[in-house]
Amino acid sequence: MTEAAVTAKFWKMTSGRIAPHLATRGLAGVVVRQLTSNPDTRGSFTEAFRREWALNIDPVQWNVVKSDTGAMRGVHLHLRHTDLLVVTAGHVTIGLHDLRTGSPTARKSSTFEVNGDDMCAVLVPPGVAHGFLFHEPTITIYAVSRYWDLDDELAVHWADPALDIEWPFPPTSVSERDATAGTVSDLLEQLALYQAIWRSDQQLGFG
């Protein structure tokens, strides 16, 4: 089986089965789990991840990202890896758009805010485009299911109307790569191989 076929199967696996105690944000496979902080006189302790939570991710790498007020990260999409992120301090708007043909929420969008005062873990599966707009200086930790690889990170311009993402304000800082990213139509052309294999595989069943 080709790597693209394996990836397509992974998209299916992460798109429908959500444990009853977890919340979604309207897109198949996107999971938001509320985290419990345990404060005391020294500060607080919060568990960010446990394998028994059944979040459909087995992290191989963890990263720490600091973002300034007004920064935009994205919009990006991964073919092969899942992201799990936790905002530990600050405030961010997360914009998502499902580009998986055959997904029950294909071409739908979701926008929501996350802050470090009410921590949660947000899981974003492959095939879901995602961007982050920061309201204030923010620290995020995130895990990935495969080692980070630039070839696995595709991009689309954050302001493309086809994303149908309502950002609360325009960003003041965007990387050169993200500022010059193409459209959703351009991205769908890059995804054509993966989408075709996904649709043709009789075991996937979204049809």
N, C-alpha and C positions, 0 to 999 in steps of 0.2 A: 504494500500500500504506500502511495506517495506521501510525502510530508504534508502536502496540501490536504489530502484526504483525511489524514490523522487530525489535522487542525480543524477541519470541518466537523468531524465527529466530536471534538472537544467543545466546539461552539454549541452543539446540540446538548452535550452533557451538562453544560453550565447554564442552560437557558430555561429550565422549567421546574426543577424540583427544589422548592424553598421550604425549609423547616417552618412549622407554624409560629415559632417564637421570633422569627426574623421578619423585618419589613422590607418591602421593595419600593422602588420609586417609579413604578409604572412601566418598566422595561424588563423583559424576560431575562433572568440571570443576574440582574443587578440587585445586590443585597445590601441592606443597611442594618447593622447590628448595634444597638445601644450598648455602650460600655458602662461599667459600674466603677465609679471612683470611691476610694476609701480614704477619707480625710482624717488627719489627726493634728496635733499641735505642731508637727514638723512640716506639714504639707499634705500630700495625698499620694496614693498608690493606685494605679489603674492597670489591669490586665488588657493588653492590646490584641492578643491572639492566643487561642488554644485550639489544638487540632480537633478536639472533641466538639467544637462548635459547628462542624460540618459546613464550612464556608466554601467548599469546592476549590480549595487552593492548598498547595503544599509548598510554602515559600522556600526558595533557594538563595534569595538575596534580599537584604533590607537596606533601605536608603533613608537619609535624612535630608530634607530640602528646606531651605530658608527662602522666603519670598517677600518682596517689598510691597508696600501699598501701591495699588494700581497695576501690578504685574499680571500678565496673562501667560499661562502655560498651556499650550495647545492651540487648536484642537488636534488631538492625536488619535490614532487607532492602531491596535496591535493585531497581528495575524495569529500569533502563537502563544502569547502569554497573558495571564490574568494579573490585574493590579488589586492590591488591598491597601487602602490608605486610611490613616488616622491623623486628624488635625489635633495637635497637642497644645497649640497656642495660636490665637489669632482668629480670623474670620474669612471664609471663602465661599464664593458661589460656584457650584459645580454644574456644568452644562453637559448633557448627554444626548446622543442621537444614535439609534439602532440602524446599522447599515448591513445587517445580516439578512440576506434574501431567505425567505422561508421561516424566519423567526415570527412568532405570533405578534410581536410588536415592531415588525420591520417598518422603518422610516418614521417611527414615532420619536418624540423628544421628551426630555425631562430636565427640569432645572430646580435646584434646591440649594439651601445654604447650610453650611456646617461651621461650627465654631468650637474653640478649645474649651469653653466653659461647660459644654454638654457633649462630651466626646462620644463618637461612634466610629465603627469600622465600616468603610464603604468598599464593596467589592465590584469591580468592573471587568466583565469578561471580554475575551477577544471579539472583535467585530463591532464593538460599541465605541463610537467616537466620543472623546471626552476632553473637556477643557476646564481650566481653573482660573477664576478671576478673583484676586485678593483685595479685600476691603481694607486691610491693615497688615502690618508685619506679621507673618504667619510661619509657623514651623509645622511641617508635615513629615511623618514617617510613613514609608510605604514599602510593601513587600511585593515581589514578583515571583511568578511560578517558573520562570526560565531566566537564565542569566541575561542581563540587559544586552540588547543587540540593536544597533542603529537600523539595520536592515529590516527589523521587525516593527519599526515605528514609522507609520505613514502619517501624513499631516493634511489638514484641510484648513482653509482660512477661517478664523473665528467668526468673522462677520458675514459669511456666506448665508444668504436668506434661506437656502435649501436646508440648512441645519435646523431652522425653526427654534433657535435658542434665544430667549429674551435676556440678554445681559443687563444688569442693573445700571451700568455706566460703561463708557468706553475705556479700554485700558490705556495706561500712560507708558507702559513698558512691555514691549513684545520682542522676542528674539528675531533676528534677521530671517531665520528659517521659517518661523511661524508667520511673520509679516508677509512673506512672499509665497506662502503655500497656495495651492490651487483650490479648485472648487470641489463640491461634492461629486459633480459629474466626472471630474478628473479622477477622483479617488475611486469611484465605482468602476472605472475602467481598469484600474490597478487591481481591484478585487475580483475581476471577472473569473479568473481561473478558480479561485476558492469558492465563489458562489456557484459556479457550474457544477463542480464536484459535489458540493453540498446538496444541490437540488436533485442530482442524478442518483445519489446513494439511497437505495430503497430502505435502508435501515434507519435513516434519520427521521422520517415520518412527519415533518412539519407540513409537507405538501399541500 
